[in-house]
Amino acid sequence: MSQVLLSLSGLTKAYPGVVANDDISFRIGAGEVHALLGENGAGKSTLVKMIYGLVKPDSGAMELRGRPYAPGEPRAARADGIAMVFQHFSLFDALNVAENIALGMENPPPMRDLAARIREVSETYGLPLDPFRTVGDLSAGERQRVEIIRCLLQDPKLLIMDEPTSVLTPQEVDILFETLRKLRGEGTSILYISHKLEEIRALCDTATILRLGKVVGTCIPRETTARDMAEMMVGSALKTPERSGRALGEVALDISGLSVPSPSAFGTALKNVHLTVQQGEIVGIGGVAGNGQEELLGVLSGEILTEAGAVKLMDRPIGRLGPTARRALGLLTAPEERLGHAAAPDMSLTENALLTGAVREKLVHNGFLRWGATRAFAERIIADFDVRTPGPDTAARALSGGNLQKFVIGREVLQNPQVLVVNQPTWGVDAAAAAAIRQALLDLAAGGAAVVCISQDLDELMEIADRFAALNEGRLSTPRPTAGLTVEEIGLMMGGAHGMEVAHV
């Protein structure tokens, strides 16, 4: 490390009942891509929030270019040359690209000048953007370009990136990495957070590993295997999901000629979708975000009603049934959006267990809530899925994203569904938790359930799915056996390059 850009010394931050960061010390060099690794709840988010001025440390110090650095707010961090691309986009769909970028600037120039600057910077770094396109019409990859260009317009010395490839196709990941390497070559430092360890190995110069709020090690990723990094993160041997041999049964889920408009002005209509899923089978559906995934889950959950016969459960038409009736029959779903859709943020885990488990777990009797049984159900989810939380009375919003995801998936799996539809089951989840969730889905299928896994993680789909189909602009491709499919072929299918003809399977 020729020159240190940012130095952290003894950073500590505690919240009631938990020490999020405990005496964190490490350095980031100028022109270095530095990975920050750790399982969910390890303290990564708290740490980068302190660097970006969103959280004030209880003790410890930072130095930027050899001088004391203690930003009181993000504006101060940006003024010192630190920018951050968050995992969740903060864009307004109804505004265009230039208007969104202007909102994040202290003193935006005239719109015409800003648009010219956006074009110049985006083309320089291989991320072309039309400044006058409406954000609601952009793909997930293009939306991320908006966030990155907004940061690059600040000419940052340190760019913090949190799970930047979670919504990208393999081809888009390659483009992003070329951009980051160009930035590194110009002297910009990058602090890179990701659970995709092979990407860390391909991109990053150094990695700092956190566990339970403490630094437990460092490594050079290209000289370290993904498994070794994962085991450093969790402090134990990593279990690989095991696929047991299983015989397929009857058709459990039958989608036939499904065409529905999106309830959202910026959503994607589903167009003539056909799919069958047998008992004991896992069908993986890949696609770049915004190609109809939310609409497909809404149709299957009962939040979007359609023709009765367009969706059948064990040969019974259910297209006109709502979510509660479908759950009673055995069709359960876990949506992508954890807070607000899959879980009520301000409700406790016990209350959130009741929201979807009331019918199948018999948590209501003669109109009265059975709180003892509900709490026991929540405790079973917490124990079986290793949810890191003080207890079932904790509010959903208090959990880290990965731990809430484990709770949401566990809540549905433990209800023994006949059909389970999950959207992004391991998004933002560490390697050990992802392996546990995938194993739970494999075990569910081994027990005779039909599973539909909608995911942008291609490695995940290749690992657990028996068949794969791609969703592109609301059309579903003909499912193909995953055996023999390459990641490159799947990436092209996700981008719509393979014709996307549809056939009834």
N, C-alpha and C positions, 0 to 999 in steps of 0.2 A: 504494500500500500504506500504509494509515493507521497501522498498528501491526504491528511484527514480532513474531511468536510464537516462531519457531524460526530461529536463525541458524547456518549451518554454515560453518566457516572452515578451509580447508586440510586437510580430512579425507583421510587416506591409510591404506590397508590393503594389505599385500602378503602373498602366500602363496608357497610354493616354486615358482619358475618363472613367476609371474604377479603383476602389480600390479593388484589388483582395483579399487581406488579410488586415484586419483592427484590430490591437491590439489583436492578437491571443495569448492566454495564456492557457496552460494546461500541465499536467505531465503524463509521461508514466512510470509505475513501472517495476522493474525487474521481469521477468517471468510473465508478464501480456499480455493478448490479448486485445488490445485497439482498438475499432472501431472508425472510422472517418466517420461521416454521413453528408449528405447535398445534396440538389437538384443540378441539373446541373448548373454550374456557381457559386456555393456557395464558391469556393476557395480551394477545397480539393487538386486539382492537383498542384496549385501554392505552397501550404503549404508543400507537400511532396517533391517537387522539391527543396525547400529551405533546408529541412532536409538532402536531398541527395546530395546537393552541385551543383545542376543544375541552381539554381537561387539565387541571393544574396538579402537578405532583405534590404529594405530602412531604417528600424529602428527596434529596439528590439534585443533580445539576446537569445542564447540557451546555455544550460549547459548539458554536457554528463558526467555522473558519478561525478557530482559536480564540473566539470572543464569547463571553457569557451570552446564553440564548435562553430566554424565558418568555415565549409569546403568551400574551394575555387573551388572545382571540385569534381565529383563523386569519383575519385581515392583517395582523402583525406578522404571522407566519408567511403569508404570501408576499408581504413587503420585503421579507428577508430572503425570498427566493425559494420558498417551499410550497409545492402544489400537491394536490391529492385527487386521485380518481377513485371515487367510492364504489363499493360493490353494488349499491343500489343507485340507479341513475336519478338525478334531480333535475328533470327536464319537464317543460310544459308542452303537452302534445299539440295544443292549439296554436302555439307560436312557431315561427320558423327558426332555422338554425342560428342566424345572426341575432335575432331577438333574444333567444335563450342565452347565447354567449354574452350579449350586452348586459343581461341581468346580473351576471357574475363579476362584472367589472366595476371598479370604483368610479372611474371617469371614462365611460365609453365614448369613442370617437363618433363622428357622424356615420349613419348606417352604411352609406356608400363606401366610405373609407374602411370601415370594419369588414364589410363583405369582401373587399379587395384583399385585405390582410388575411382573412380566413382562407380564401382561395390560394393565396401565396404560400402560407404555412402548411396547409393541408397537402398541397402538391409537392412541396419540398420534402415532406416526411412520408410520402407515399400513402396518404390517407385522404384521397380526394373527397371533397364535400361541396355541395351546392348550398351556399349560404341562405338562399331564399326558399329552400324546400321546407314544407311543414314537418315538424318533428314527428307528429302522429303517423306520417306516411313512411317513416324510415324503418329499416330493419333494426334488430338489436345490435348488430355489428356496426351499423352506421350511427346509431345513437351513442355507442361507446366512442366513436370517432369524434363526435361533438364534445364529449367530456374531455377527451385527450387534447383536442385542439384548443379548447378553452384554457387548459393548463399550459399548453405550449406557448400561447400568446403572452403568458406572463414571463417567458424566458426563465424557467425555473432552474435552480442549481440542484435541487433534490425533488424528484417526482416519486410520490408514494402511490402504489397501485395495489388495490385490495381485490383479489380474485378477478383479475381483468379478463380472463379467457372463458369464464363460465357460460357465456352466451354466444360463443363464436364457433364457426365451423373450423376444421383443420386448416383450410386454405386461409381463412381470416386470421388464425393464430400465426401462421407463417408471415403474413403481412405485418401484423403487430410486432412480432419479434424483430423483423428487419428495421422497423421504426425505432424500437428500443435500442438496438445495436448502433444505429446511426446517432442517437442521442448520447449513448455512452462514448462513442468516438469523438463527440464534440465536447466531452468533459462533464456532461450531466450525470449525476448520481441517481440511482433508482433503488428504492426500497420496495421489494416485491413480495407480496403475500399471496400464497396459493397452496391449495391442497393437491395440485397436480404435480407430483414429484418428478415425473419424467420431463416436464416442462422446466422445472427448476434446474435439473441437470443440464438441459440444453442451453439455458440462458444465463444462469447466475454465476458470479465469480466466487462468492462466499455465502455461507448460510449460518445464521444464528438460530439455535433451537431453544424454544421455551417449553417448560412443563410446569404446570401449577404455579405460574407467575414468576418462575425463576429461570435464568439462563442455565441450561444443563449441558451445552456443548456448542461447538462450531465445527464446520467442515467445509471442504471444497466440493461442491456438488458433482462436478464432472468426474471426480475421483471416488465418489461414494454411490452405492447402489440406492435405488428408490426404497427398497426394503430396509436397508440399514438406516436411512433417514427416518422412515416411518417408525422403526423400533426405538430410535433415539427420542422421537416425539412422545411415544406412549410409555417408554420405560420397560417394555416387555416384548416378547416374541409376537410377531403379527400373524394372526390366523388368516389363512386364505380361504375364501368361501368355497365350499365343497358342493358339487352338483351330483346328487344321487340319481341313479337310474329310475325312471318313472314311466309308467304306461299312461297314455293319454286316454281320457274318457269321452263322454258325450260333449257336444258343442254347448258350452255354458253361456257364451255371449255371442249374439249374432246382430251385426249392424248391416243394414241392407238399404242401399239407395238413399243414404242420408244426405240431405241438403238443407241447411238452415242458415239464415242471415246471422251476423254477429249482433249481439245486443249493444255493442260499443261502436261509437262512430269511427274509431280507429282500429277496430278489430278485423278479423278475417272470417268471411263466410265459409262454411264447409260445403264442399261440392261433390255430390255423388260418392260418398264414402261407403265402401264395403269392407267388412272384416268379420272373421269368425275366430273365436278363441275357445279351445277345448279345455276340459277339466285337466289339471296337471300341467298346463302349458303356460309359458311366459312369452308374450309377444312384446318386443321392444319397438317403440315408435320414436324415431329421431326427427329432428327438425330444428332449424334456427328459430329462436324465440319470435313470436308474432306471426306464425304461419298457421294458426288455428288450434294450437295446443289447448289454450284456455277454453275455447268454444267446444272442443271435443270432450274435455273433462266435464264441462257444464252440461252437455247433452247426456253424458253417461250418469252423472250424479243426480239428474232430475231438476237441476236449476234452470235448464233450457228445455222446454217441452217441444216435442215433435210429433209426427204421425205415430200412432200407437205401435204399428208393426215395424217401424224403422229401427227400433231397438228391442231385442228379445233377450230375456233371461231364462235359460232352460226352456226355450221354445214358448215362453209366455210373453206376449206383447206388453211392454212397460213404458213405451214412449210418452204416454200421457200421465204417468205417475210421478209424484214429487219425490224429493229426497228421503223423507221419512218412510214412505211406503216402500221405496226401493231398498232401504236399509233393512227393513223388516224381512224382505224377501232374500237378502243376502248379497246385494250389490253395494259395496262400500268404496269410498273414494278419499284420496288425500291430495288436496290441491297444492299448487306451487307456492302461493303466497302464504307464508306461515302466520304472520301477524295480521289479523283482520279477516282472513278467509278460513284458514285451517284452525285458527285459535283466536279467541277473544282476548286482546292484550291485557286488559285490566281484571279479568277473571282469574281465579286461582286455577291450578292444575286440576284440582278436584272438580271444580265447576266445568272446566273444559272437557274433562273426561265424560261428564254427564251429557254435554251438548250432542255428541254423536253416539254415545254408548247407551242412552236411556232405554231404547227398545230392546236391542239384542242382549244387553247385560241385565235386563229387568230391574232397572234402577228406579222405576216408578211403580207404585202399587196403590190402586184405588185412588189415583189422583195425587198421592203424597210422594214426595221425593224420599228415597231411601239413602240418606246421607252416609250412613255407616258403610253400606255396600258400595256407594260411589267413591268414598275415600279409599276403600280397600282396592277398588279397581284402579284408581290413580296410583296407589302405592305399588300395585303389581306391574303397571307400565314402567314406573320409575326403576323398579328392581330388575325387571327382565331386560330392559333396554339401556341400562346403565345411564340414566338421565342424571346429570350432575346438578343437584338442586338441594337447598336446605330441607325441602319437604313438599307434600302435596298442597299446602296452603300458600305456596309461593305464587305470585302473579306470573302469567305466561310471559309478559314483556320483560321480566327480570332475568330470564334464561338467556344464555348465549344462543345465537342462531342455530348452531349445530345441535345443542341439547334440546331445544324446542322441536327441531326436526325429528330427533329420535323419539320424543314424546308423541308427536303427531302420528308418525308411522306405527309406533308400538300400539297406540290406541286403536288403530284400525285392524292391525294384524291379530291382536289378541281377541277380537270379536269373531274370529273364525269365519270370514266371509266366503261365499261361494265364488264371487268375483271381486277382485280388488283392482282398482285403477289408481295409479299413483303418478303424479307429475313432478319431475325433478326430485326423486326420493333422497338423493345424497348431495344436493346442492349446498355448497359451503360447509360440508361436513368433513372432518379429518379422516385420515386413512383407516384408522381402527374402527371408527364409528360407521364409515361407509361400508367396510367389510361386514360389520355386524348387521346392518340394514339389508345388504344384498343377501346375506345368508338367511335372514328372516323371510325374504321374498322367495328364495329357493325352497326353504322348508315349507312355506305355505303351499307352493305349487306341488311339492312332493306329497303333501297331505290331500291333494285332489282339487285345490282351488285353481281357478283361472286367473292369471295376472296380466294386466296391461301396464307396462312401464314406459311412460313418456319421459324422455331424458335427452339432454344435449351432451351428456357424457358418453362418448362413443365407446370408450373402453368398458364402461359399465354395461352397456347393452350387449357388447360382444361377450362379456363374462357370464351374464345370467340369462340372456334371451335365447329361446329356441328358434324364433323367426324374427325378422326385422322388416319394418316398413318405414318409409320416409314421408313426412307431412310437409308439403310445400304449397303455399298460397291456397290452403284449404283443401287440397287434393291429397289422397293417400295412395302411395304407390302399391303395387302388388307385393305382398309380403314374401320374403325370401328366407330360406334357412340361413342362420348366421354362420354355420360351418362353411368355411371357404370364402366368406366375404372379407374384403380388405377394408381397413379404415379409410383409405383413399376413395374406394368405391362408395362407401357410405357417405363420406363427406360430399361427393359429387351429387349423390341422390338427394341429400339434404338441401343442396343448392339448386335443385330442379334441373340438373344437367342430363338426367337419364330419361327424359321424355315423360315420366310420371304417369304412364298409362295405368288405368285402374281396371282390375279384374276381380270378379267375385271369387273368393277363396273358399 
